[in-house]
């Protein structure tokens, strides 16, 4: 006796196409049992949200986002990108999904809202900021280097204004 299931059957046009477009995968239907408890999401205070915003930074553009992913994948928080760039960032989306972090394929208008600018290049990556090191801490951690170069900037607001201090120590 053959029984047909009511679950939709998905056609694959090319083998492996789901690896190139992870955002097009069908999500499995969730199964609820009597043992499953549903809880309301916890409310997050404004103070916590503000602290998170201060600890995070936005990175725009294809190259900058790619470098951030390659150098500091553990610092990634969330990704927003246009549909046109989604295939180029399939590896990053797979990484985020595997690590239970969000990515969103959005319109250009939504990208402008997230970025706060028109100059986002089709991709915005939210990352945890690097911790700020004092000069003493940096020198303690890197004191054994034979050669190093530091650039110290103080009060740089307008580069055409006199009185800005720029010092390089090599």
Phi and psi restraints in degrees (value plus and minus 20) as a CYANA .aco file:
   2 UNK   PHI    -116.8   -76.8
   2 UNK   PSI     109.2   149.2
   3 UNK   PHI    -134.9   -94.9
   3 UNK   PSI     117.2   157.2
   4 UNK   PHI    -117.0   -77.0
   4 UNK   PSI     115.7   155.7
   5 UNK   PHI    -105.3   -65.3
   5 UNK   PSI     136.1   176.1
   6 UNK   PHI    -107.1   -67.1
   6 UNK   PSI     -22.2    17.8
   7 UNK   PHI     -91.0   -51.0
   7 UNK   PSI     118.4   158.4
   8 UNK   PHI     -87.7   -47.7
   8 UNK   PSI     120.9   160.9
   9 UNK   PHI    -114.8   -74.8
   9 UNK   PSI     109.3   149.3
  10 UNK   PHI    -119.6   -79.6
  10 UNK   PSI     110.9   150.9
  11 UNK   PHI    -108.7   -68.7
  11 UNK   PSI     117.8   157.8
  12 UNK   PHI    -127.0   -87.0
  12 UNK   PSI     106.3   146.3
  13 UNK   PHI    -100.2   -60.2
  13 UNK   PSI     -57.2   -17.2
  14 UNK   PHI    -156.2  -116.2
  14 UNK   PSI     121.7   161.7
  15 UNK   PHI     -84.5   -44.5
  15 UNK   PSI     116.5   156.5
  16 UNK   PHI      64.9   104.9
  16 UNK   PSI     -20.7    19.3
  17 UNK   PHI     -85.2   -45.2
  17 UNK   PSI     -47.2    -7.2
  18 UNK   PHI     -88.5   -48.5
  18 UNK   PSI     -40.6    -0.6
  19 UNK   PHI     -96.9   -56.9
  19 UNK   PSI     -48.1    -8.1
  20 UNK   PHI    -106.3   -66.3
  20 UNK   PSI     -40.6    -0.6
  21 UNK   PHI    -153.0  -113.0
  21 UNK   PSI      52.5    92.5
  22 UNK   PHI     -85.8   -45.8
  22 UNK   PSI     -40.6    -0.6
  23 UNK   PHI     -94.4   -54.4
  23 UNK   PSI     -30.4     9.6
  24 UNK   PHI    -118.3   -78.3
  24 UNK   PSI     -22.7    17.3
  25 UNK   PHI     -84.4   -44.4
  25 UNK   PSI     121.1   161.1
  26 UNK   PHI     -97.3   -57.3
  26 UNK   PSI     116.8   156.8
  27 UNK   PHI    -106.5   -66.5
  27 UNK   PSI     115.8   155.8
  28 UNK   PHI     -86.8   -46.8
  28 UNK   PSI     125.3   165.3
  29 UNK   PHI     -88.7   -48.7
  29 UNK   PSI     119.2   159.2
  30 UNK   PHI     -99.2   -59.2
  30 UNK   PSI     123.2   163.2
  31 UNK   PHI    -128.6   -88.6
  31 UNK   PSI     106.4   146.4
  32 UNK   PHI    -126.7   -86.7
  32 UNK   PSI     113.7   153.7
  33 UNK   PHI    -138.0   -98.0
  33 UNK   PSI     154.1   194.1
  34 UNK   PHI     -85.8   -45.8
  34 UNK   PSI     -46.5    -6.5
  35 UNK   PHI    -100.1   -60.1
  35 UNK   PSI     -40.2    -0.2
  36 UNK   PHI     -93.6   -53.6
  36 UNK   PSI     106.6   146.6
  37 UNK   PHI    -122.5   -82.5
  37 UNK   PSI     113.6   153.6
  38 UNK   PHI    -121.2   -81.2
  38 UNK   PSI     110.6   150.6
  39 UNK   PHI    -141.5  -101.5
  39 UNK   PSI     127.5   167.5
  40 UNK   PHI     -93.4   -53.4
  40 UNK   PSI     125.1   165.1
  41 UNK   PHI     -83.5   -43.5
  41 UNK   PSI     123.9   163.9
  42 UNK   PHI     -91.1   -51.1
  42 UNK   PSI     119.5   159.5
  43 UNK   PHI     -95.9   -55.9
  43 UNK   PSI     116.1   156.1
  44 UNK   PHI    -124.3   -84.3
  44 UNK   PSI     110.8   150.8
  45 UNK   PHI     -92.9   -52.9
  45 UNK   PSI     138.5   178.5
  46 UNK   PHI     -83.4   -43.4
  46 UNK   PSI     -53.3   -13.3
  47 UNK   PHI     -83.6   -43.6
  47 UNK   PSI     -63.0   -23.0
  48 UNK   PHI     -85.9   -45.9
  48 UNK   PSI     -62.7   -22.7
  49 UNK   PHI     -81.7   -41.7
  49 UNK   PSI     -62.5   -22.5
  50 UNK   PHI     -84.5   -44.5
  50 UNK   PSI     -61.6   -21.6
  51 UNK   PHI     -83.8   -43.8
  51 UNK   PSI     -61.9   -21.9
  52 UNK   PHI     -81.0   -41.0
  52 UNK   PSI     -62.5   -22.5
  53 UNK   PHI     -82.6   -42.6
  53 UNK   PSI     -55.8   -15.8
  54 UNK   PHI     -92.9   -52.9
  54 UNK   PSI     -46.2    -6.2
  55 UNK   PHI    -110.0   -70.0
  55 UNK   PSI     -23.2    16.8
  56 UNK   PHI    -138.4   -98.4
  56 UNK   PSI     135.9   175.9
  57 UNK   PHI    -153.6  -113.6
  57 UNK   PSI     133.6   173.6
  58 UNK   PHI    -121.5   -81.5
  58 UNK   PSI     116.1   156.1
  59 UNK   PHI    -139.1   -99.1
  59 UNK   PSI     112.5   152.5
  60 UNK   PHI    -134.3   -94.3
  60 UNK   PSI     135.9   175.9
  61 UNK   PHI      71.2   111.2
  61 UNK   PSI     129.5   169.5
  62 UNK   PHI     -78.6   -38.6
  62 UNK   PSI     -74.0   -34.0
  63 UNK   PHI     -86.5   -46.5
  63 UNK   PSI     -64.0   -24.0
  64 UNK   PHI     -83.2   -43.2
  64 UNK   PSI     -61.6   -21.6
  65 UNK   PHI     -87.5   -47.5
  65 UNK   PSI     -59.0   -19.0
  66 UNK   PHI     -83.2   -43.2
  66 UNK   PSI     -64.5   -24.5
  67 UNK   PHI     -84.5   -44.5
  67 UNK   PSI     -62.0   -22.0
  68 UNK   PHI     -80.2   -40.2
  68 UNK   PSI     -61.0   -21.0
  69 UNK   PHI     -85.7   -45.7
  69 UNK   PSI     -62.4   -22.4
  70 UNK   PHI     -90.5   -50.5
  70 UNK   PSI     -57.6   -17.6
  71 UNK   PHI    -108.8   -68.8
  71 UNK   PSI     -54.7   -14.7
  72 UNK   PHI    -158.2  -118.2
  72 UNK   PSI      41.9    81.9
  73 UNK   PHI     -82.2   -42.2
  73 UNK   PSI     -48.6    -8.6
  74 UNK   PHI     -90.4   -50.4
  74 UNK   PSI     -37.5     2.5
  75 UNK   PHI    -107.7   -67.7
  75 UNK   PSI     -27.7    12.3
  76 UNK   PHI     -87.3   -47.3
  76 UNK   PSI     118.3   158.3
  77 UNK   PHI    -133.7   -93.7
  77 UNK   PSI     -72.8   -32.8
  78 UNK   PHI    -176.8  -136.8
  78 UNK   PSI     131.2   171.2
  79 UNK   PHI    -146.9  -106.9
  79 UNK   PSI     114.4   154.4
  80 UNK   PHI    -142.6  -102.6
  80 UNK   PSI     109.6   149.6
  81 UNK   PHI    -170.4  -130.4
  81 UNK   PSI     140.2   180.2
  82 UNK   PHI    -100.0   -60.0
  82 UNK   PSI     140.3   180.3
  83 UNK   PHI     -83.0   -43.0
  83 UNK   PSI     -51.7   -11.7
  84 UNK   PHI     -86.2   -46.2
  84 UNK   PSI     -54.8   -14.8
  85 UNK   PHI    -110.2   -70.2
  85 UNK   PSI     -30.3     9.7
  86 UNK   PHI     -74.3   -34.3
  86 UNK   PSI     -64.4   -24.4
  87 UNK   PHI     -81.6   -41.6
  87 UNK   PSI     -52.0   -12.0
  88 UNK   PHI     -91.7   -51.7
  88 UNK   PSI     -42.9    -2.9
  89 UNK   PHI    -130.9   -90.9
  89 UNK   PSI       4.9    44.9
  90 UNK   PHI     -80.1   -40.1
  90 UNK   PSI     -59.3   -19.3
  91 UNK   PHI     -85.1   -45.1
  91 UNK   PSI     -59.8   -19.8
  92 UNK   PHI     -87.8   -47.8
  92 UNK   PSI     -60.4   -20.4
  93 UNK   PHI     -84.7   -44.7
  93 UNK   PSI     -59.4   -19.4
  94 UNK   PHI     -84.8   -44.8
  94 UNK   PSI     -59.6   -19.6
  95 UNK   PHI     -82.7   -42.7
  95 UNK   PSI     -67.2   -27.2
  96 UNK   PHI     -82.1   -42.1
  96 UNK   PSI     -63.9   -23.9
  97 UNK   PHI     -83.0   -43.0
  97 UNK   PSI     -62.5   -22.5
  98 UNK   PHI     -84.0   -44.0
  98 UNK   PSI     -49.4    -9.4
  99 UNK   PHI    -120.1   -80.1
  99 UNK   PSI      -5.1    34.9
 100 UNK   PHI      35.9    75.9
 100 UNK   PSI      25.3    65.3
 101 UNK   PHI    -139.4   -99.4
 101 UNK   PSI     133.7   173.7
 102 UNK   PHI    -107.8   -67.8
 102 UNK   PSI     128.0   168.0
 103 UNK   PHI    -158.0  -118.0
 103 UNK   PSI     128.7   168.7
 104 UNK   PHI    -154.0  -114.0
 104 UNK   PSI     105.2   145.2
 105 UNK   PHI    -111.1   -71.1
 105 UNK   PSI      93.9   133.9
 106 UNK   PHI    -149.8  -109.8
 106 UNK   PSI     150.7   190.7
 107 UNK   PHI     -95.8   -55.8
 107 UNK   PSI     147.0   187.0
 108 UNK   PHI     -81.6   -41.6
 108 UNK   PSI     -58.7   -18.7
 109 UNK   PHI     -83.3   -43.3
 109 UNK   PSI     -61.1   -21.1
 110 UNK   PHI     -87.2   -47.2
 110 UNK   PSI     -57.7   -17.7
 111 UNK   PHI     -82.2   -42.2
 111 UNK   PSI     -60.0   -20.0
 112 UNK   PHI     -82.1   -42.1
 112 UNK   PSI     -60.1   -20.1
 113 UNK   PHI     -84.8   -44.8
 113 UNK   PSI     -65.6   -25.6
 114 UNK   PHI     -85.3   -45.3
 114 UNK   PSI     -65.0   -25.0
 115 UNK   PHI     -95.5   -55.5
 115 UNK   PSI     -49.3    -9.3
 116 UNK   PHI      56.4    96.4
 116 UNK   PSI      -1.3    38.7
 117 UNK   PHI    -180.4  -140.4
 117 UNK   PSI     137.7   177.7
 118 UNK   PHI    -102.4   -62.4
 118 UNK   PSI     -33.5     6.5
 119 UNK   PHI    -116.6   -76.6
 119 UNK   PSI      37.6    77.6
 120 UNK   PHI    -120.4   -80.4
 120 UNK   PSI     -36.3     3.7
 121 UNK   PHI      49.3    89.3
 121 UNK   PSI      -3.2    36.8
 122 UNK   PHI      69.9   109.9
 122 UNK   PSI     -20.7    19.3
 123 UNK   PHI    -170.7  -130.7
 123 UNK   PSI     116.7   156.7
 124 UNK   PHI    -151.7  -111.7
 124 UNK   PSI     108.2   148.2
 125 UNK   PHI    -138.0   -98.0
 125 UNK   PSI     106.8   146.8
 126 UNK   PHI    -116.5   -76.5
 126 UNK   PSI     104.1   144.1
 127 UNK   PHI    -150.2  -110.2
 127 UNK   PSI     137.6   177.6
 128 UNK   PHI     -93.9   -53.9
 128 UNK   PSI     115.9   155.9
 129 UNK   PHI     -87.4   -47.4
 129 UNK   PSI     130.8   170.8
 130 UNK   PHI     -92.4   -52.4
 130 UNK   PSI     125.4   165.4
 131 UNK   PHI     -86.4   -46.4
 131 UNK   PSI     123.1   163.1
 132 UNK   PHI    -101.3   -61.3
 132 UNK   PSI     108.1   148.1
 133 UNK   PHI    -122.5   -82.5
 133 UNK   PSI     120.6   160.6
 134 UNK   PHI     -97.4   -57.4
 134 UNK   PSI     142.2   182.2
 135 UNK   PHI     -80.6   -40.6
 135 UNK   PSI     -60.9   -20.9
 136 UNK   PHI     -82.1   -42.1
 136 UNK   PSI     -62.4   -22.4
 137 UNK   PHI     -85.2   -45.2
 137 UNK   PSI     -63.8   -23.8
 138 UNK   PHI     -79.6   -39.6
 138 UNK   PSI     -66.8   -26.8
 139 UNK   PHI     -85.6   -45.6
 139 UNK   PSI     -55.0   -15.0
 140 UNK   PHI     -85.6   -45.6
 140 UNK   PSI     -62.6   -22.6
 141 UNK   PHI     -95.0   -55.0
 141 UNK   PSI     -49.5    -9.5
 142 UNK   PHI    -139.0   -99.0
 142 UNK   PSI       0.0    40.0
 143 UNK   PHI     -86.0   -46.0
 143 UNK   PSI     -40.9    -0.9
 144 UNK   PHI    -110.3   -70.3
 144 UNK   PSI     -22.3    17.7
 145 UNK   PHI     -87.0   -47.0
 145 UNK   PSI     119.5   159.5
 146 UNK   PHI     -95.8   -55.8
 146 UNK   PSI     -52.3   -12.3
 147 UNK   PHI    -161.9  -121.9
 147 UNK   PSI     117.0   157.0
 148 UNK   PHI    -172.7  -132.7
 148 UNK   PSI     138.6   178.6
 149 UNK   PHI    -158.5  -118.5
 149 UNK   PSI     108.5   148.5
 150 UNK   PHI    -140.8  -100.8
 150 UNK   PSI     123.4   163.4
 151 UNK   PHI    -139.9   -99.9
 151 UNK   PSI     101.3   141.3
 152 UNK   PHI    -128.5   -88.5
 152 UNK   PSI     104.0   144.0
 153 UNK   PHI    -136.4   -96.4
 153 UNK   PSI     116.0   156.0
 154 UNK   PHI    -154.6  -114.6
 154 UNK   PSI      99.6   139.6
 155 UNK   PHI      44.8    84.8
 155 UNK   PSI      11.5    51.5
 156 UNK   PHI    -101.1   -61.1
 156 UNK   PSI      93.8   133.8
 157 UNK   PHI    -141.6  -101.6
 157 UNK   PSI     -74.5   -34.5
 158 UNK   PHI    -141.9  -101.9
 158 UNK   PSI      94.2   134.2
 159 UNK   PHI     -85.8   -45.8
 159 UNK   PSI     -33.9     6.1
 160 UNK   PHI    -110.7   -70.7
 160 UNK   PSI     -26.2    13.8
 161 UNK   PHI    -105.3   -65.3
 161 UNK   PSI     121.5   161.5
 162 UNK   PHI     -99.0   -59.0
 162 UNK   PSI     135.1   175.1
 163 UNK   PHI      83.0   123.0
 163 UNK   PSI     -28.4    11.6
 164 UNK   PHI     -94.7   -54.7
 164 UNK   PSI     122.1   162.1
 165 UNK   PHI    -128.7   -88.7
 165 UNK   PSI     104.1   144.1
 166 UNK   PHI    -148.4  -108.4
 166 UNK   PSI     103.1   143.1
 167 UNK   PHI    -149.2  -109.2
 167 UNK   PSI     118.4   158.4
 168 UNK   PHI    -138.9   -98.9
 168 UNK   PSI     114.1   154.1
 169 UNK   PHI    -140.4  -100.4
 169 UNK   PSI      89.6   129.6
